[in-house]
Every structure is written in C-alpha cells, then in structure tokens.
C-alpha cells in the first residue's frame, strides 16, 4: 500500500502514515518544496484520504553550498513545502534537518481516521475502468530541459522539438508535479473507487503491476491509452526509447493517481476532474480513461500499440482549444 494503516487502541480509529524524500529535480527551490510536499501527500490521497492531521519536513542541506546560496535556497524550499501543506489543509509542525553532500527534501504525513475515510486498494473487479489523473512524461521533460545546455544530447532531439516547446513542457511538468491529488482523492469516494495508487518512481506500469498484485480478485490491468505531456513521446523516440516512456517504465515524480472505477462511474469522474481543474485555473490537468480491468493473474500490461494522448501545456493555444479527451465513453475509448 502507499501508506501504512495502523489500528489504534482507541475507538476503531487508525493511524495512516507515509514518508517520502528525494533529490531536487527542478531549478526553482520554491517549486521544489511544493513538489516534495505534494509527493508526500499523494500517498495519503491514493488511499482516498483527503485530510492530513500533521506533516514533518525532512531536509538535507548540502555541505557543498556556500553560506550565501544556502541562506537563499533553503528558506525558499521550506516555504514551498509549507505552502503546499497549507493548500492541503494541514501544517508542518517540525521535522529534521541534516548536513549532507547532497540536497534531499521530503517529509512525513500522518492522519488519524475512521474506516470510512480511507479506501483499501484491493477491491478491483473485472469490468472496472482504469483512470489516470495526471499526464506522464515528467522525467523526459525535466531531462530535456537540462539538455538545452548540453549540445551533444540536444542534437539527438532537436529535429523533433523546439527549445520553446521544451521550456513549455518543463513548466507544465513542474506545475503538474506541484499539483495536489486531493481533488482526485475526494472524487474517489463520490464515484465508488475500488482501488488506487499514485504513479511515481516505478513508472505507470510498475505501479499498475504492484496494484494488480494486491487485489483480492483474480484480475489483470490492460492499459490502452497513454496521456503524455506534449512532445515528450517524440523526444523519447528520437532519443532511442528514452527512459522507456512508451513502455510505462519512465519514473514520474508526484504523478497522478491510477484509479480503478466502476465502468458506469469513470466518465463522470473524469468530467468532474476536468471541470474542477479548469475552475482552479488549469486547462490540461484532468483525468483520462486509460484501460480496463479484466479477469487475469494479478498483473498489468500495456497493449502493443497504445494510443498516445498528447497533453498540451496549460495556458497554451492548443490547450485552450482542446476538445476534452478526459471523459469519453469507456467502450469507445478502449475499442
């Protein structure tokens, strides 16, 4: 499971808790703090938990930084983490800071809740539909942005993408990673989700396999569609199957939730995710029906030629003109 669930001695309550930390991957320290906090909270949201009682921050300060840089960078990272926590309705009450060769940022999220407040990730049944709530491709976008200053690597991809498109994709990836999955967690209850996980370091297929392995019923997940940040699929191909993005193996940071929903609820879930995202100022983040649950041996696979859904950066002309791919009829999407 994404979080541990510990029954308490008192009145049928459980402590749900998770921890996570990693190295910085974007240039903006404030946004890195937000991404780290969103990533920690995602493990709670994957259990359908929408409230967090407390957060701790884990921070490693690099001994290689001079004092001037340290005094500028670390407070910004801490502020980003705190602001994202407050957006999630919680607060940071402490943590631990150490000196280390590398910057590391993360935290611990804890909540005490009743059984009806979380959804155990083991109830998928044949006929369910798989929904993903953020586009894939963050690892490719971040690396492509770094390659703008590395001619040898940039030359491998420059025929399929412009520098401006790489910068737009990087911004999209950064804001997507910093977006909380709290709305999706709330809608999991409304639309009777049967199981969910967040998509992070093991990629879409890795986390889908792990979720399938935990199911009570003999089911398999079959993925037909891959929503990917615009141009990242082309970059992956041009770079020689970079990070195995199209095989679902590319690591994501603070990715979306992969949710198993009853077929009759999936399109409504996607539609509401899309409308709530637009109301909050986003244009491309929503949800996409990506596959089905069928009878099988508790594993996941991506079909040989999945449909690639190009997700334009929010605010772009393409995004504003986008006809939503996030709420089609499941049967037509997966035919």
Order of alpha helices (4+ residues) and beta strands (2+ residues): beta-beta-alpha-beta-alpha-beta-beta-beta-alpha-alpha-alpha-alpha-beta-alpha-beta-alpha-beta-alpha-beta-beta-alpha-alpha
